[in-house]
Amino acid sequence: MKLRKLTLFLSIIIIFIIILSITFYQYKSYATLTNNFIATVLAKINNEYTNIAIEDIIAIVNAENYETSSDILTSYGFTENDISILETYNKTFKDNLLCNSIIFLILTLIILMFIYFLKRKERKELIAIINYLKELNRGNYNLQIDLNSEGTISILKNEIYTTTIMLKEQAEKEQKDKINLKNSLTNISHQLKTPLTSISLLIDNLCDNDIDKTTSKEFLNDIKYQIENINYLIITLLKLSRFDANVIIFKKDKINIKNLIFEVLKQLDVIRDLKNINIHVNGASDITIIGDYHWEFEALSNILKNCLEYTPENKNIYLIFKDNNVYTEIQIVDEGPGMSQDEQKHIFERFYKGINSASNNFGIGLSLAKEIITKDNGTIKVYSELDDGTTFKIRYYK
């Protein structure tokens, strides 16, 4: 708007200069014609009347005293037509000067009116913006804003529109987070209720004086097992909450894939031995990724635990890793029962349990694994068919 006003102000100055230049040119033309006329008159009189009085010459040169000069010129043989020429020159110049002044005033008035209507339009737009902002403060983000303006108002509207979109997305995210939090609390309550109920019943039984030592020891082992489950659930949920709060800073270490896999397998060796599952590792020893070793260890452990849980006894799990110029890929293939297409859609959701899940499966390990891999610029996908095992493909992009 300021630029437009400056342009209009400059337009007035330019118009004034143009009209002033035209007026000056007209005056120069008028002065030239008048001087030529007077020179012609004086030359004629001087040639024919050598005894002309100096007072007559002065009266003739004085163009404002038309009556006196007309009488003198008539006495020297000039006609009325000859005498009216000077009056015509003078009248034409005055008419042109008046016309130029009127044109300048009209154009100036038009520009000033244009500025007035622009300011009026600007004021209306500002009032509309103020009302728009008031609605935003009330939490109404479903508003339409006219983006057809120009100048500063247009920039302001674009910024407000951008802010509106951001606020709307943030409000939708907050609403979604509230729903997720509610669902999470419900799921956590449900997950904790089962082991706590079991612990409570076991303690009641232990309080019975008639219970033998063998049964008592079994009950204590069951209580220990349930407490370990609760401990695992709480620790994993705390880890997930840190991801949700975005407070985790990932290190950028150079991680050797083969070493990482063998460290994970060492931790899971007891589970593998109990089910007599063979794990085959295949990949070059020098393949590396850039990421946080601690968290990648956690992610890979959770995925392998899941595969060990679903793979029947005396079966196999294959870990194959390779890289190219775009990404490094780890494939984890088990010989479990597989899963349906519908299960695959939900496998990485929190607290989701598959059809064949064990009772101690809380459905949060794979969710945490995906959070970690995504944080380290990776992706994880699952491919499976019923009765044909499951494959997890992890890719870390360079």
Secondary structure, 3 states (H helix, E strand, C coil): CHHHHHHHHHHHHHHHHHHHHHHHHHHHHHHHHHHHHHHHHHHHHHHHCCCCCHHHHHHHHCCCCHHHHHHHHHHCCCCHHHHHHHHHHHHHHHHHHHHHHHHHHHHHHHHHHHHHHHHHHHHHHHHHHHHHHHHHHCCCCCCCCCCCCCHHHHHHHHHHHHHHHHHHHHHHHHHHHHHHHHHHHHHHHHHHHHHHHHHHHHHHHHCCCCCCHHHHHHHHHHHHHHHHHHHHHHHHHHHHHHHHCCCCCCCCEEEEHHHHHHHHHHHCHHHHHHHCCEEEEECCCCCEEEECHHHHHHHHHHHHHHHHHHCCCCCEEEEEEEECCCEEEEEEEECCCCCCHHHHHHCCCCCCCCCCCCCCCCCCHHHHHHHHHHHCCEEEEEEECCCCCEEEEEEEEC
